[in-house]
Amino acid sequence: MAETGRMRAQRPGPVPDGERALAPDLARGAMLLLIAVANAAGLFLGAAPGVERDPEGAERVFNLLMITLVHARTYPLFALMFGYGLVQLARRLDAATGSPAAARAVLLRRNAWLLVFGLVHAALLFAGDVLGAYGVAGIVFTLLLLHRSDRVYRIVLWYWGFSAVYVAVLFGLAVRGLAAGSGERAPLPLLGSDSDAAQDYLSSAAARMSEWPLHTLYMSGFVLVVWLGAWAARRRVLEEPAEHVRLLRTAAAGGLAIGIAGGLPMGLYAAGWLDADAGTAALLKQLYQVSGMFGGVGYAALFGLAALALEGRRQGVALQALTALGRRSLSGYLLQSAAWLVLVAPYLLALGERSSSPALASLGWAVAVWLATLAAAYAMQRRSLRGPAEVLLRRLSYRRR
């Protein structure tokens, strides 16, 4: 009871703007643009990954860029920043309460509520929800990895090393399959969604609830990406980028190189510039998916270097808006889903069905929706208002009215 009272008395508030590190907020704000592009493509085109099945002209370039730079690369970045944030919050809770047990209790409660947020988000708006998966990953991380030694955290580096070798093996197998190809072209290995095709809201909600559990279970595997983000946070890599320039440069160059190289064969195949039989096509898809997590690391490191270059400079409106959105990333993510429901659902505007090129239309609307959330976040920042989803999650996590 005494410990509980102490936690209530010293509960940490939101980090003051002057004390916030630029890189994490910058990464989260920019990350939402990539997520908007990925989700809009999947919904407008009714496929996962979101690419045009029979591309022509500019759609070929669209497919190539989506596979090599966006799909399977954005959510690992999201997971990495989620793990980074977990350690940041745990550090503040430890300092405020002096009790690792109290900090663990808050984190478990917060991630359990995040799982609930994901359930509600999926039921109301979007079956491709990731909040539930990150809630599960956060609970697993808090129970098994929080407050462990550096030796335990270094295990994740071995996992990533083995993963890099696995990507190289897959790349070799894919090249061999392409070289020995029979000349036939298999259809793109794409998946559809019943919830996206439903003709009324209640049917779509029922379909989303049947799809969400399996999707959440699959996405929970990103706990290994969360673990790497936590490792980076323990070393304050993004909060003190000047102290980790070599690491950031290596991660940016290596991560993006692996991510792009691993996605390029599938991208060329999706663009129609490369033929593959069914077996090789499956290999190409596996290669692009596994290499995607390295692309997420590369993006995170790139934002760290960008923050270092911007340090000490006067922040213009664009940078202020971007970091404002990063501070309200949960609200921005949920607002995007509401926009997709209105814009794409067959029983509402159905813009994907009405467009002569759903792929290019998805790109335009993704940028438009992201810019709208950017403007809203900047307006809230100017008025010192926090994101509504962040406020609600905080109140539930701390059991505060």
N, C-alpha and C positions, 0 to 999 in steps of 0.2 A: 504493500500500500504506500509506503514511504517513497519507493522508487517511482510508482505511478504518479504521485503528487509532484515529484521532482520533474518528471518528464512534462507534465502539464505546465509547470511553472516556467520551464526553460525550452519549451517547444520552439524549434527554429522557424522563423518566418521566411517569406520569399527572399532570395538573395537580392540585395540592393543592386540597381543597375550599374553603379560604379564599381562593384566588386565582381561582376560577371565576366568570365572569360569569353572572348569574342569567338573563338573557333567552334565550340559546340553549338552556339546559337546560329552561327553562320551556316554550319553544316546542316542543321535541322531545317532551317528556312529554305535552303537550296534543295534539300532532299525532297521536300514536298512537291517541288516542280517535277522531279523525276517520277515520283509516285503518281502524280496527276497524269503524266504522259502515259505511264504503264497501265494504270487502271482505265483511263479513258479508251485506250486502244483495245483492251480486252472487252470492254462493254460495247463500244461502237461496232466492233467486228464480230462479237459473239464467239470469241475463241481465246484459248489460253495456250501459248502466249498470243498476245494481241497483234497478229500480223495478217496481211491480206493473203487469202488463199491463192488467188490468181492475179498477181501483181502486174501492173503495166506502167510504163513511164516512171513518173516520180514515186509511185508506190513501191517500186523495186528498191529505190534508195531508202525509202521509209522502212521497209522490212529489214534491210541490212543494218541500218543504224539502230533500230529498236532491239535487235538481237544482240549486237555487239556492245552497245552502250547502256541499254536501259533494262530490258527484261532479265530477271534473275540477278540483277546487280543493284537494284534500288532497295529491296527489302533487307538484304544483308547489311547495307549501310544503315538502315533503320535499326536493325538489331544491334549493330555495333554501338550506335549512339545510345541505345536503350541500356546496354550493359555499362557504358561509360557513366550514364546518369545514375544508375543504381549505386555505384561506388561513391559518386559525389554526394548523393543523398545520405548514404550510410555514414560517410565521414562527418557530415554536418550533424546527424543524429547522435553519433558517438560523442561529439564535442559538446552537444547541448545537454545530453542526459548522463554522460559518464558511464553508461551501461550498455554493453553490446547486446544483452538480452532485450532491453527495451527497444533498441534500434531494430533488432531483428523482428520484433513483434509488429512494429509500424510497417516495415517493408513487406512482411507477409500479408498484413491487412491491405496494404496498398495494391499489391499484385493480385490478391484475391478479388478486390474490387475492379481491377483492370480486366480480369477475366469476365466479370459480370458486365462491364462496359462492352466487351467484345460480343457477348451473347445478345445484348440489346441492340447493338449496332448491326449485327447480322440479321436479327429478326426484323428490324425496321427498315434497313437501308441496303446493306451490301454483304453478299455471301463471302466475298474475298477478304473479310476482316482479318487483321493481324493482331488486334489488341488482345484477343483471347489467348492466342499463341504466346505472345510476349508475357502475358500474365502467368501462364503455366511455366514458361522459361524462367521468369523472375522468382517464382516460388521455389523451383528446383535449385536455382542459383543461391537463393538466400538460405535454404536448408543445408545445402551440401558444400558451398564454396565460400560464402561470406566469412570474413575474418580468418581465412586460412593463411598458411605461410606462403612466402614467395616460391618455395619449392613446388607447392601444389599448383600455383598459378602458372609456373613454367611448363607444366604438362601440356597446356593448350598449344604452346609453341611447337611441341613435337607433333601434335595432331595436324597443325597447319603445314608442317614440313612434309609429313606423309601425304597430305592432300595435294601438295604441289607435285609430288612424284606421281600420284594417281592421275592428275590432270595430264602430265606428260605421257603416261602410258595410254590414256584414252586418246590423246592427240595422235599418237603413233598408230593405234588401231584404226582410227577414223581415216587417216591418210592412206593406210593400206587398203581399207575397204573402198575408198574412192578410186584408188588406182586399179583395183581388181573388179570394178563395177561392171555390170552386164550392159550398161547403157540405158536400162529402164529407169523411169522416174517414179518413185513412190509418192503418194500424196503427203503433204506436210503433216507431221504427227501433232495435230491440234486437238484440244479438248473443248467441248461445249458445256453449257450450264443450263439446267432446266429453269432455274430462277430467272435468268436473263431473258428467256423466251416466253415466260408466263404472260398470259394475256390480261390478267387482272392482279390487283395488289395483294389480295388475300392468298391467291395461288402462289404468287412469287414469294410471299413471306413463308408459307409452308415449305416451299422448295428450298429456300435459304436455310431454314432450320434443319432440314435433312442433310444439307451439304456442309454446313458449318462445322460439325464435330470432327469429321474426317479431315477437313481442311486445317482445322486448328491442331489436330494431332500431328499432321505432316509438317506444318510450319513450326511446331515446337522444337523440331530438330535444330533450329537456329540457336539453341542454348549454347552451342559451341562457338557461335559468332558473338553472342552476348558475353561469353567467358573471355574472349579476346578483347572486347571493349572494356571489360572490367580490369584486365591486365594493364591496358593502356592507361586507364584512369588512375590506378594505383601509382603509376609513375608520372601522372599529371602531364601526359604527352601533349594534349591539346590546350591545357591551361597554361603551360610553360613551353610553347613551341620553340623558343630560342634555345632552350636547353636540349632539344631533341631534333635538331635540323637534319642531321645525318640519317636518323631513323625515319623521319618523315619523308625525306627524299627517296630513300630506298623503298619504303612502303608504297609511295605514290608511283614510282617508276615500275617497280616489280609487280605491284597489284594490278595496275592498269594494263601492263604488258600481258600478264597472264589472262586477265579478264577479256581483253580484246582478241588476243590470239585464240583463246578457247572458244570465243563466240563467233569468230570470223567464218569458219566452215559452215556452221548452221546458218549464219547470216547470208552467205552467198547462195546457199541452197534455198533459203526462204525467198531470196530475191529472184530466183529463177535463173541464176548464172552458174549453177552447179547442179548436176544430176546425182541422185543417190537411190539405191534400192532400199527396200524396207528395213533390212538389217543395219545398213550403214546409216540410214536416217535416224534410227533409234540411237546409234552411237553418237551421232552429231548432236542430238538433243541432250543426251546425258553429259557430253563434254561441255556444252554451253551452260548447262545448269550448274555443274560442279565448279567450273571456273568463275561463275558469277560472284561467289563470295569473295574472291580475290579482287574483283573489280570494285566491290563495296569498300574493301580496305583501302584500295587506291584512291577512291573518291574522298574518303575521310581524311587521309593524309594530305591530299591536295588542298582541302579546306583548311587544314592546319597550317600549311605553308602560305595560303592566301591570307589567313589571319595574321601571320607573322609579318607579311609584307605591308599590311594595313595598319599595324601597330604604331601608335603615336601620330597617325594622320587624322585630320579632321574628317569625321564621318558624315558623308552626304546623306541626302534623303533616301536614296536607293539602299545604301547599306543599313541605315537605321530601320527601314521597312523590313529588310531581309532578316535582321536579327530580331526584330519585334515578332515576326512570324515564327522564328525559331523558338522563342520563349512561349509561344502559344501553339506549338505544333500539334498537340492533341486536338484542340478546337479546330485548327485548320484542316486536319485530316478528316474529322467528322463532317465538317462543312462541305468538303469535296464530295463525300458520299451522298449527301443530300442533293447536291447539284447533279450528280450522275443519275440519280433516280428520276429527277424531273426531266433531264435532257434526253435520256436514252430509253427509259422504260416504254414498252410498246403501248401501254395504256395512258401514257402522258405525251410528251413531245415527240418521242420516237425519232430523233434526229438521225440516228444511224441508218434507219430504213429509208429516210427521205433523201439522203445524200448520195450523189453520184460516185463519190469516193469516200466511204466511211473512214478509211485510214487517215487521209489528210484532214478530214473534218475533225477527227478525234484529236489530232495534234493541235489544231487551232483552238478548239474548245478547252483542251487541257491548259494551254497557256492562259486563256481568258479567265478560267476559273481560278487558277493559281494567282493571277494578278489581282483578282477580286479579293481573295483571302489576304494577299499582301497589303492591299489598301486598307482593308478592315483592321488588320493587326496594327498597322501604323497609326490609324486613327485611335485605336484603343491605347496604344503606347503614349500618344500625345495627351490622353486624358487619364493616364495612370490606372487603366483598367486591365485586370488580368483576364485571361481566357476563361469563359464560363465552364468548360469541361475541366480545366486545370483547378478551378476553384472548387468544383463539386468533388473531384477526386481527392483533393487535399482535405476537405471537411470530412469525408467518409474515412479517410486513412487515419486521421487524428481523432475521430469521434467527436468533432467539435461542431456545434450548432452554428 
